Amino acid sequence: MGSSMDEKVVAVIMVGGPTKGTRFRPLSLNIPKPLFPIAGQPMVHHPISACKRIPNLAQIYLVGFYEEREFALYVSAISNELKVPVRYLREDKPHGSAGGLYHFRNLIMEDNPSHIFLLNCDVCCSFPLPQMLQAHQKYGGIGTLLVIKVSPESASQFGELVADPVTNELLHYTEKPETFVSDRINCGVYVFTPDIFTAIRDVSSQRKDTATLRRVSSVEALQPATRNSRDFVRLDQDILSPLAGKKQLYTYETMDFWEQIKSPGMSLKCSGLYLSQFRLTSPQVLASGDGTKSAIVIGDVFIHPSAKVHPTAKVGPNVSISANARVGPGVRLISCIILDDVEIMENAVVTNAIVGWKSSIGRWSRVQAEGVYHSKLGVTILGDSVAVEDEVVVTSSIVLPNKTLNVSVQDEIIL
């Protein structure tokens, strides 16, 4: 099926809800996780701007169970900026990834799209969406998954799959298996035809029939109601696994980077991945400087236009500095995210850290960690409005909001 001008495409980005971002604390105490800035832009901005490259894109929907007011400002700003209608749809309760899609099927099908992209907001990759769409149209199935090859040791943390090496048909899919199945994993990025709604409906009605035929077991009765309800449908276990091997689903393999942004440490790693991608796709957003009129910049760095960085500071690689931040003389910043309204005073050093909104770091202080992104204390996190006084060293620690540190700490979570 070739792409004609009247064929419309819509994109749905799953953003989750407040109960989902708990691993992202203390940063998600201030802001919904999807709006946390990575490489100078809200996390959800990266998949949204990738959707802009899809031919004949009619609409982008964000689906989640955050309050609508938390997304209202962002949604109107991004719609104007990208000149694409973006709309937030609030679930009344969690429906699962496939259930959430099905719940809003009438709205999603309003523009009568020929294809529907489904993306997870906490995925960090190059989002090769136009290429996926092309491959999907060639395969002729109801869905195509983005997949990537990973090390056999890490594969079991994700959905593992087996695909036909010639046709790329999805033959077998299993979510987080106990034994090794494959080193190809599901990236959480999909393109479907509207037939996906029939597949989800079949799962729901099958459940309804089963529920009327048998009594619920005592274990099931103790499960949360939403998980038992027939409209809670998971894309991976309930749709992908049963449809595998039936010439319905296919795979498209990316050779680029891919990560999941589950923790603050991973957001720092992904900030670096996106900054290095900007070097190729939009180098104009990256800062530069040689220490004469502006700070020395090394590698990929984002500095918000309203931030003030002293010319004697040295910044990079992998540094993102947000709005109204002030960076003093002789400061050294390496691999860090500096959020809005932060002040870093002279000769302080910040490395492998995230410095929360309105925080301050005193003269000759150090905020540092080893930079082990997957580890809980591998990146130092300062929550909102934390004050680190002069000559204090904060190493591999997480500090909750509104704390003042006047003594050095290491390997601590300060509540």
N, C-alpha and C positions, 0 to 999 in steps of 0.2 A: 504494500500500500504506500503510494507516494504521498508526500505532504503537499496538499493544495492550500491555496490562500485562505479558503473559508474554514479550514479545520482549526478550531481553537484548542488551546491547551490551558489547563489551570494547574496551580501548584498548591499543595497543602503542607504546611510545616507544623509538626507536632511540638508544642512548647511545654507540655507537662503542667505542673501546678506546684503550690507551696509545699505540699507533702512530698514532692519528688526531689526538691533541691537541698535536702538535709545534709548530704555529704559536702555541699558547697558552703556550709557555714564556716566562719562568721560573715562571709561576703554576701550571702543571700539574705542576711538579716535586714539589709538596707534596701535591697533592690531585687526584683524577680531575676532568677538566674539567667533567663534568656536575654536580659538587658544589661548584663555585666559586660563592661568593655574589654574586648580582646583585640589587640593591634589597633587600638584607638576607636573601635566601632563596637556597638552592642553585639553580643554573641550571635543573635538571630539575624543581624544585618548581613553576615557572610553568606548564609544560604539564600537570603532574599535577593541580594545583588547577583548571585549566581543564576537565580531564576530569570532575571532580566535578560539573560542571554538566550533563553528558550524562544525559538521562532513561534509567532502567533500566540504569545502569552496573553490571556485575557484577564486573569485575576490571580491574586495570591491570598490564601486563607491561612491565618494562624489559628490553630485549635489547641485549647488548653482549659484548665480550670482555675486560673488566676482571675481576680476581679477585673472587670472590663476597664475600670478607671486606671489600673496599673499600666495598661497598654495604649490607652486612648491617645496620649500625646505623641508617642513614638509612631503609632500607626498612621496618624495624619501627616506627620513630618516625612516619613519614608515614602508615603504615597506621592506626596508633592515632589520629593527629591528624585524619585525614579520614574515618575510619570506612569506608574502602574497602580491600579487599585489594589490596596492591601486592606484586608478586613480581619478583625479578631472575632472568633466564634467561641463563646464560653460554654463548656460542657457543664451540665448540672451536677454530674458526678463522673468519676473516671469510667470510661467505656472500653479501655484497652486501645491499642494502636489501630486495629481494624474496626473496632466498634465505634471509635470516635469519628472515623471516616464515614462509616455507614450512618451514624446519627445525623450527620449534616448532608446526607446524599442529595436532598432536593435542592439545597443552596448550591452545592458544588456543581450540580448538573444544570444550573440555571442558564449558563451560556452554551449549553449543549456541546461540551468539549469532546474531542475525539480521544484525548489522552489526559491522564491525571498523574502528576508527579507527587510523590509522598516522601518528605524528608524529615529526619529527626533534627531538632534544633541543636542538640549537643554533640553533633558530629562535626569534625574539623577535617576537611579535605578540599581538593581543587574543584569538586562538583562538576564533572564533565557531562553536564545535562544534555546539551545538543547532540553530543556523540552517542549518549545512551538512547536518546529518542530515535536516532537514525538506525542504530542496531536493533532496537525493539521493533521498529516498523519492518525491518528485514526478516526478523525471526517469525513474526506473525502470531505470537502467543498473547495471553492476557496480561502478562507482567514480565518486567525485566528488573533484576536486582543488580546493584553495584556490588562487586566483590573485590577482595584484595588478598594477596598471598602474604601470610605472616609466619613467624617462627612456630614450629610445632609445639613448643613449650607454652606459648601464649594463646594458641588457637582455642583451647578449651574454655576460655573466659567469654567466648562469643558464640554466635550461631555458626556452626561448621556446616559446610555443604560440599557435595560432589556434583560436578557438572561434566557433561559429555565434552571431551577435549576437541571434538570436531564441530559439533552443532551448537555447543554452549548451552544445551538444554539442562535445566536443573533436575538432577536425578534423585538426589537425597538431601534432606535438610534436617538437622537436629540442633536444638538450642542448648548451649553449654553442656556438651556431653561429658560423661565421666571417663570414657576411654577415647583415645585419639581416633578421629574420623577422617579429617582432612586439614591441610594447611590453608585452605581457602575459606574466608569468613564473609559474613553478611555485613555490609557497610552501613545499613540503615538508610539507604537512598533507593527509591523505586520509581518506575514509571508503569502505569497500568492503563488498560482500556476500561471503559465503564462496566465491562463484564465482571470486574472485581466485586461490584456491589451484589451481583447474583451469587457469587461464591461466598460472600459474607452472610448473605441472607440464608443460604442453604445451611450454613453452620448453625445459625440462630434457630431456624425452624427444626433442625435435627435435634438440637438440645431440648427444645420445647417438647417434642414428641417423646424423647427419652425420659424427660422429667415427669411426664404424665404416666409413663409406663412403670416407673420404679420408684420406690421410696428412697429419699435422700439418706445416705449413710450418716452415722453419728459424727464422723470426721468432717464431712462436707457441711453438716449443719453448723459446725463451729467456725467455718470459714467466713470472712467478711461477705456481706450480702452481695456486694457488687461483683465479686469474683464468681459467684454462683449464678447470677442473673444471666439470662440468655443473650442480653445485649452487651455483655462484656466479652469481647472477642479480641484475642491477641493475633497479630498478623503472623508472627513466627510459628508458634505451635499449632494454632487453629487453622491457618490458611496455607502457609508455605509448605509445611510438612506433608499434609494430605494431598496437595496438588503436585508435589514433586514427582517426576517420572511419568507425567501424564501429557507431555507435550504442551503444557500450558504456561510454564514459567521458564525463563532463560536468564543467563548471567552476562554481565558486561564487566570485564576486569580492568581496574585502574592500576596504572604503574606509578602513580604519584603517591603523595603522603596521605595517611589516614590516621586519625586518633579520635577517641571519645573524650569529651570534656566532662568528666564525672567529679573532679575535685579541683580545688584552687590551684594545686601544683600543676595539674594538667592544663589549666587555662594559661599558665605562664609558658609551658612548652608550645601550646597551640598558637599563642600570640607570636612566638618566634617563627612558627611555620607560615602563618599568614603574612608576617612582615617580609619574609624571604620570597613569598609568592608575589607580593606587591612589587618587588624588585623587577619581576618579569611583566606583570600585568598593568600596574599603575605606579611607576617609579616616582611620579610627581608628588605622591602623598608622603614619601620618605624624606626625612631631614638630611641636611648635609652641613658641614662646617669644618673649618681648619684651625680654629682657635684665634683667628685675627679679630673678626667682628662678631663671630658667634662661637659657641662651644665646639670643641673637637668632637666630631661624630665618627664612630667606628662601626662599620657594618650596618645592619638594618635597624633603623630607629624611627619612631613616630613621635613628633612633638606637636601638641595642639597649638594652633595659632595664638591662643590667649595665654599660654604658659610662658613664664620668664625664666630663661636659663642663662646663668652668668657665662661670659666668654671664656673664663678660666676653668670652667667645668669640663669633664670628659665623659661622654655618654656613648654607651653601646659596647658590644652588640646586643641585640634583642632587648630594646628598651622602648616602652610606650609611656608617654607622659601626657596626662589628661588636662582638662581645662583649668586655667587659673592656678596651676601649680607653680611654685617658686623654688628654683634650684640655685643655691648660693655659690660663692667663689670656691674653687678647688674641690668641688664635690665630684665623686666618681660613682657612676651608675653602670652596672653590668647586669644583664638578664633580669629585668624587673618591670613591674607594672606600677606606675605612680598614678594614683587616682586624683579626682578633682580636689582643688584647694589644699593640696599638701604643701608643707614648707620643709625644705631640706637645707639646713644651715651649713656654714662654711666647713670644708674639709671632711664632711661626713662621707661614708661609703655605704652604698646599698648594692648588694649582690644576691641573686637568687631569692628575690622577695617580692611580695605584693604589699604596697603601703596604702592603707585605706583612706577614704575621704576625710579631709580636714585634719589629718594626722600631722605631727611635726617631729622632725629628727634634729637633735641638737648638734652643736659644734663638735667635731672630732669623734662623733659616735659612729658605730657600725651596726647595720642591720643585715644579717647574712645567713646563708645556709649552704649545703653542699650541692643543691640543685638536682636531687634525686626526685624527679617529678611524680613518680608513682607512690613514693613513701609519704606517710602522714606528716612527718616533720622535715621532709626533704626540701621544702621551700618555706621560708619564714613569712607568716601572714600577720600584718597589723590590721585589726578591725577599724571601724570608723572612729575618728577623734581620739587616737592614741598619741600620747606625748612621750617621746623618748628624750630624756634630758641629756645635757652635754656629757661627752666622754663615757657613754654607756654602750655596752656591746650586747646586742640581742642576736643569739645564734640558734638556728633550727627550732624556732618556737612559734606558737600560735597565741596571739594576744587578742582577747575579746574587746569590744568597743569601750571607749571612755576610760581607759586605764592610763596611769602615768607611771613610767618606769624610771626610777632613779638609781637602780643598781643593775648590774649586768646579769643576764639570764641565759641558760643554755638547755636545750631539749625539754622545754616546759610548755604546758598549755595553761595560760594565765586567764582564769575566769573572773 
